Amino acid sequence: MKIGEKIKLDFAGKKKDAVVFKVFPNTVYLKVDFEKEKGKIVKRKLNAIDKGKSAKKKEKAKASK
């Protein structure tokens, strides 16, 4: 995950578009546009965002063995 990368974020049961603002070893800060607050920065755990991506990689790794 790199700064400026666009990702989808689950927020209140809806998918929101987000841009990676800062990245730390376990935490990522995302810039999200909400209806009443544009450019809000939201903090999320890195493993909560990468769940879908890492699960796909694990499946591919198992299939290649």
Summary of the structure (lengths in Angstrom):
residues: 65
radius of gyration: 13.6
end to end distance: 26.2
largest distance: 49.3
contacts: 149
relative contact order: 0.18
helix: 28%
strand: 43%
